[in-house]
Amino acid sequence: MTTTKYGDINQRTAAWAASEALSHAEPVTVLARYGMHKPVPKNKAQSVKFRRAVPFAPAMTPLAEGVTPAGHKMQYEDVTATLTQHGDYVEITDVVEDAAEDPVLKDASQLNGEQAQLTLEMIIWGKIKAGTNVFRAGGVAARNQVDTNINLTEQRAITAQLKRNKAKRVTSMLSASVKIDTTPVAAAYIGLAHTDVESTIRDMEGFVPVEKYGSMKAMPNEVGKVEDVRYVLSPELEPFAGAGNGGKDVYPIIYIGKEAYGCVPLKGSEAFEPKVLNPGAPRGGDPLGQRGSVGWKSWMTAARLNEMWMARAEVTIE
């Protein structure tokens, strides 16, 4: 018995539906742009390994004439993350033609892409906001004592620590293409936060808005920079509700260096699987064939790769 992978649509239309969904997902992408990217394994293994080479130590021993040095082997740091499968569907009652131009399939594919990307964003957000390297505005010891916003002095303390721990500045981001590709960006640490924090960021000493960047190109959702931090905001990056002093919401600002975290991007042929069932065919639970569905499945994961290449500032807003 042959299993139909995509439901009632052929492979050509499935490829179009996946491309339509992934292209439409881009406007809500924030976090997936700046992680270390690892595509879904072709064999759909249950885990994915993020790997980077360990830097060489300085060669301090002078070379002796005619003597070959001992040398050393390559070493790698591995972080393994477990893939989880996610998906959803929308029920339809109108006939979905097996054609790319059908408006129901087009609209559902676009909305599925938005939903899939938001799902991935929330997986990444949950992972990185749980990091162990924490700074709290005002220097308080606990989240329930946080009662103020961030200032330039506190930002400098965070970036100084990132530099001490050899966190490199971010120099590229995932491109808008449906392929796994990157676009170069001006080097900086990235501050990721909710849009509610925008006024706080703009009030910081030395803030430069994107419209005054000159030749430097702004990144999507970027509002501006303060010294060597570029701030990228999204309404999806929710605060810790009521967790601060007096029941105030506590907003995490995640400062990241290059390869601080990793994720499986919603890109490429293996990343997104559309599922379409046309109405009209009797199935279990639908003996008259009155219903159909347009859905999606995807494998996702995220992992913190180096706790000291990222920091979470906890702040409140006025």
matplotlib code that plots the C-alpha trace (Angstrom):
import matplotlib.pyplot as plt

x = [0.0, 1.4, 1.2, 0.5, 2.9, 1.0, -2.6, -4.7, -2.1, 0.8, 4.5, 4.7, 1.8, 3.1, 6.5, 4.6, 2.5, 5.7, 7.5, 4.4, 4.2, 7.9, 8.0, 5.0, 6.6, 9.4, 7.6, 7.3, 10.8, 13.1, 14.9, 15.5, 17.6, 20.4, 21.0, 23.5, 21.5, 21.3, 19.0, 16.6, 18.5, 17.3, 16.6, 14.5, 16.7, 15.3, 18.2, 20.4, 24.0, 25.4, 29.2, 32.0, 35.7, 37.7, 40.1, 43.8, 45.9, 48.8, 51.9, 54.3, 57.1, 59.8, 60.6, 63.9, 65.9, 65.2, 62.8, 59.1, 56.8, 54.4, 51.3, 47.8, 44.5, 41.3, 38.8, 35.1, 32.4, 29.1, 25.7, 22.9, 19.2, 16.2, 13.9, 10.2, 7.4, 4.8, 1.9, -1.7, -4.5, -7.5, -10.8, -12.3, -15.7, -15.0, -13.3, -9.6, -8.4, -5.0, -3.6, -1.3, -3.6, -6.5, -7.2, -8.1, -4.9, -2.9, -4.5, -4.2, -0.6, 0.3, -1.4, 0.2, 3.6, 2.9, 1.8, 4.8, 7.2, 5.6, 5.7, 9.5, 9.9, 8.2, 10.4, 13.5, 12.2, 11.4, 14.9, 17.0, 15.0, 15.8, 19.6, 21.6, 23.6, 21.3, 21.6, 18.8, 18.1, 19.1, 21.4, 18.7, 19.1, 15.8, 13.2, 10.5, 12.6, 13.0, 11.5, 13.3, 14.5, 18.0, 20.6, 23.8, 26.0, 24.2, 24.4, 28.1, 28.5, 26.7, 28.8, 32.0, 31.2, 30.4, 33.8, 35.7, 34.1, 35.2, 31.7, 32.0, 29.8, 27.0, 28.0, 25.3, 21.6, 19.4, 18.3, 14.7, 15.1, 13.3, 16.8, 19.2, 21.4, 22.8, 23.1, 26.0, 25.2, 27.3, 29.0, 27.4, 25.9, 22.1, 19.6, 16.3, 13.2, 9.5, 8.2, 7.0, 10.7, 11.1, 10.7, 13.2, 15.7, 15.1, 15.6, 19.1, 22.1, 23.7, 20.7, 20.9, 17.7, 17.8, 16.9, 20.2, 22.4, 23.7, 25.3, 24.6, 21.5, 18.9, 17.9, 14.3, 12.5, 15.5, 14.8, 18.3, 21.6, 23.4, 27.2, 27.9, 24.4, 21.7, 18.2, 15.7, 12.1, 9.1, 5.6, 5.9, 8.7, 6.4, 7.5, 7.3, 3.8, 3.4, 6.8, 8.4, 8.2, 4.6, 3.3, 5.0, 5.7, 9.4, 10.7, 13.7, 16.2, 18.4, 21.9, 23.6, 26.9, 27.6, 26.5, 25.1, 22.2, 21.2, 18.0, 16.6, 15.5, 12.2, 14.0, 14.8, 13.0, 13.0, 11.8, 8.1, 5.6, 2.1, -0.9, -4.0, -7.2, -9.9, -13.6, -15.6, -13.8, -15.4, -12.9, -12.9, -15.2, -16.5, -18.5, -20.1, -16.8, -18.1, -14.9, -11.3, -8.3, -5.1, -2.3, 1.4, 4.1, 7.6, 10.5, 11.9, 14.3, 16.6, 19.5, 21.7, 25.2, 27.2, 25.7, 28.4, 27.9, 24.4, 22.9, 19.4, 18.7, 15.5, 13.8, 10.5, 9.0, 7.5]
y = [0.0, 3.4, 6.3, 9.7, 12.2, 15.4, 14.2, 15.1, 17.3, 16.3, 16.9, 19.9, 21.6, 20.6, 22.3, 25.4, 25.4, 25.0, 27.8, 30.1, 29.4, 29.9, 33.1, 34.5, 33.6, 36.1, 39.2, 37.8, 36.3, 37.9, 35.3, 32.7, 35.3, 35.5, 31.9, 29.4, 27.6, 23.9, 22.4, 19.6, 16.3, 14.5, 11.3, 13.2, 12.1, 12.9, 15.1, 17.6, 18.5, 22.0, 21.9, 24.5, 24.2, 24.9, 27.8, 27.0, 28.1, 30.5, 28.7, 30.2, 27.6, 28.9, 26.5, 24.7, 24.6, 21.4, 20.1, 19.5, 20.6, 18.1, 19.7, 18.9, 17.6, 19.4, 19.6, 20.4, 21.5, 19.8, 20.7, 18.3, 19.3, 17.1, 17.8, 18.0, 17.8, 20.5, 21.1, 22.2, 22.4, 24.4, 22.7, 23.6, 22.9, 24.4, 22.3, 22.9, 22.3, 20.7, 23.9, 26.5, 29.4, 28.2, 31.0, 28.7, 26.8, 30.1, 31.8, 28.7, 28.2, 31.8, 31.6, 28.2, 29.8, 32.6, 30.0, 27.8, 30.6, 32.0, 28.5, 28.4, 31.9, 30.9, 27.8, 29.9, 32.6, 30.1, 28.6, 31.8, 33.8, 30.9, 31.5, 31.5, 34.8, 37.4, 41.2, 43.0, 46.7, 48.6, 45.8, 44.0, 40.4, 38.9, 39.3, 40.2, 43.2, 44.7, 48.1, 50.2, 50.3, 49.8, 52.6, 53.0, 52.0, 48.7, 48.0, 48.7, 46.2, 43.6, 44.2, 44.3, 40.8, 39.6, 40.9, 39.3, 36.0, 36.5, 36.7, 37.9, 40.5, 39.3, 39.9, 38.1, 37.1, 34.6, 36.0, 36.5, 33.7, 30.4, 28.9, 28.5, 31.6, 34.5, 38.2, 40.3, 43.0, 45.6, 44.0, 44.6, 42.8, 42.4, 43.3, 41.4, 42.6, 43.3, 46.4, 47.8, 48.5, 50.8, 54.0, 52.8, 52.1, 55.4, 57.3, 55.7, 58.0, 57.8, 56.3, 56.5, 55.8, 53.8, 56.8, 58.4, 55.4, 57.0, 54.2, 51.4, 49.5, 48.8, 45.2, 44.1, 45.3, 47.3, 50.6, 51.9, 51.4, 52.4, 52.2, 48.6, 47.2, 47.2, 46.7, 44.5, 44.4, 42.2, 42.2, 38.4, 38.6, 38.6, 39.8, 37.9, 39.1, 40.6, 39.2, 42.5, 44.7, 45.7, 43.3, 45.1, 43.2, 42.3, 42.6, 40.5, 42.1, 39.3, 40.5, 38.1, 37.6, 35.4, 31.8, 32.3, 30.0, 27.7, 26.8, 24.7, 27.4, 27.1, 26.9, 24.3, 21.3, 19.3, 22.0, 22.3, 19.6, 20.8, 18.5, 19.0, 16.8, 17.8, 17.6, 14.9, 11.7, 9.7, 9.2, 8.1, 10.4, 12.0, 9.3, 11.7, 13.5, 16.9, 18.2, 18.8, 20.4, 22.3, 21.7, 21.6, 19.7, 20.7, 19.6, 22.3, 22.9, 25.5, 25.4, 27.8, 27.1, 29.3, 30.8, 33.5, 34.7, 35.9, 37.8, 38.5, 42.0, 42.1, 45.5, 47.2, 50.2, 53.4]
z = [0.0, -1.0, 1.5, 0.0, 1.6, 0.8, 0.9, -2.2, -3.9, -6.1, -5.4, -7.7, -6.0, -2.6, -3.5, -4.5, -1.2, 0.9, -1.0, -0.6, 3.1, 3.7, 1.7, 3.6, 7.0, 6.6, 7.9, 11.5, 11.6, 14.2, 16.4, 13.7, 11.8, 14.3, 15.5, 14.3, 11.5, 11.2, 8.6, 9.3, 8.7, 5.6, 7.5, 10.1, 13.0, 16.4, 17.3, 15.6, 16.5, 16.5, 16.1, 16.1, 16.0, 19.2, 18.6, 18.8, 21.8, 21.1, 19.8, 22.4, 22.1, 19.6, 16.7, 16.9, 13.8, 11.8, 14.5, 13.5, 16.2, 17.8, 16.3, 17.6, 16.5, 15.6, 18.4, 18.2, 20.7, 20.2, 21.5, 20.8, 20.7, 20.4, 17.4, 18.1, 15.4, 15.2, 13.0, 12.6, 10.1, 9.1, 8.2, 4.8, 3.2, -0.3, -3.0, -3.1, -6.7, -7.2, -8.7, -7.3, -8.3, -6.1, -3.6, -0.7, -1.0, -1.5, 1.5, 3.8, 2.8, 3.6, 7.0, 7.7, 7.0, 9.5, 12.1, 11.6, 11.8, 15.0, 16.5, 15.8, 17.2, 20.4, 20.7, 20.3, 22.7, 25.4, 25.1, 25.0, 27.7, 30.1, 29.8, 33.0, 32.5, 34.0, 34.7, 36.5, 36.1, 39.3, 40.4, 42.4, 43.3, 42.2, 39.5, 41.9, 43.0, 39.4, 39.3, 36.7, 33.2, 31.7, 31.2, 29.3, 32.3, 32.6, 28.9, 29.0, 31.9, 29.7, 26.6, 28.6, 29.9, 26.4, 25.3, 28.2, 27.2, 23.6, 22.2, 18.6, 17.2, 14.9, 11.3, 9.3, 9.5, 7.7, 4.4, 3.2, 0.6, 1.1, 0.8, 3.7, 3.0, 5.0, 4.4, 5.9, 8.4, 10.1, 13.1, 16.5, 19.4, 19.0, 21.7, 21.3, 23.1, 23.1, 21.3, 24.6, 25.5, 22.5, 24.5, 27.1, 24.3, 22.6, 25.9, 26.5, 26.3, 22.9, 21.1, 17.3, 15.3, 12.1, 10.1, 11.0, 10.1, 6.9, 4.8, 7.3, 6.4, 9.1, 9.8, 9.8, 13.0, 14.1, 15.8, 16.4, 18.2, 21.4, 21.0, 19.8, 20.4, 17.7, 19.0, 17.2, 18.6, 18.1, 19.7, 20.1, 22.7, 25.7, 29.2, 32.5, 33.4, 36.8, 38.0, 39.1, 42.1, 42.8, 40.2, 37.3, 34.1, 33.7, 30.2, 29.2, 26.8, 25.3, 24.3, 21.9, 20.2, 17.2, 17.5, 21.0, 20.2, 17.4, 15.7, 12.8, 10.4, 8.5, 5.3, 2.6, 1.1, 4.3, 6.6, 5.9, 4.7, 3.5, 4.0, 1.9, 2.0, -0.5, 0.5, -1.3, -0.3, 2.6, 5.4, 9.0, 11.0, 7.8, 6.0, 3.5, 2.5, 3.6, 5.0, 3.9, 5.5, 4.7, 7.2, 7.8, 9.7, 10.6, 12.7, 15.0, 17.8, 19.4, 21.8, 23.8, 22.5, 24.9, 28.0, 28.2, 24.7, 25.6, 28.6, 29.8, 31.1, 33.2, 33.2, 33.7, 31.8, 33.0]

ax = plt.figure().add_subplot(projection="3d")
ax.plot(x, y, z, "-o")
ax.set_aspect("equal")
plt.show()
